[in-house]
């Protein structure tokens, strides 16, 4: 089953066009990086110093606050300790980036995004996976506080603060194919944005039976 083996984040409230974070330890070829980026509303790209290729999987804007949450995936083809950098399409404030190194997954499958305008106590986002077993990751940016908690049945991956708000991520192993939903507890009824990504698990190694034979004499 998939697992998050390391993560970290960086934040800068001032306006700028880039923001980077360096992994705490070397990433391993064959794994995946999942990168979540938030800022005042702008386009965004992600690259790292090892040359791994990042694909944006979706973004969601909270219209009342005009902040946008993006997420990206990259298969790790080159191992090492990279700096992962988000580059924005304009000079924007409230820049935030977090990475998650994911082991034991084979490929990106599906994604979805959602936003909560502050009128609901929970935010639910769903996507339909195409295979199982699979591994689901989701992250919610609390844009008005730090009260978000992991949802029912999810493994809490921790909270990264960005000053007055921050990002909480969670994961879940999937053993069925269908509509998979995530939610975050939002007791402060804050404005939030959420991204969800599902990865298929890496193929299991084939079972190889060893048979020894000998001549029998009667």
Secondary structure as GFF3:
##gff-version 3
##sequence-region A 1 218
A	DSSP	beta_strand	3	12	.	.	.	ID=ss1
A	DSSP	beta_strand	16	22	.	.	.	ID=ss2
A	DSSP	beta_strand	32	40	.	.	.	ID=ss3
A	DSSP	beta_strand	44	48	.	.	.	ID=ss4
A	DSSP	beta_strand	55	62	.	.	.	ID=ss5
A	DSSP	beta_strand	67	75	.	.	.	ID=ss6
A	DSSP	beta_strand	83	92	.	.	.	ID=ss7
A	DSSP	beta_strand	95	103	.	.	.	ID=ss8
A	DSSP	beta_strand	105	116	.	.	.	ID=ss9
A	DSSP	beta_strand	122	128	.	.	.	ID=ss10
A	DSSP	beta_strand	134	142	.	.	.	ID=ss11
A	DSSP	beta_strand	149	150	.	.	.	ID=ss12
A	DSSP	beta_strand	155	161	.	.	.	ID=ss13
A	DSSP	beta_strand	166	174	.	.	.	ID=ss14
A	DSSP	beta_strand	179	185	.	.	.	ID=ss15
A	DSSP	beta_strand	192	201	.	.	.	ID=ss16
###
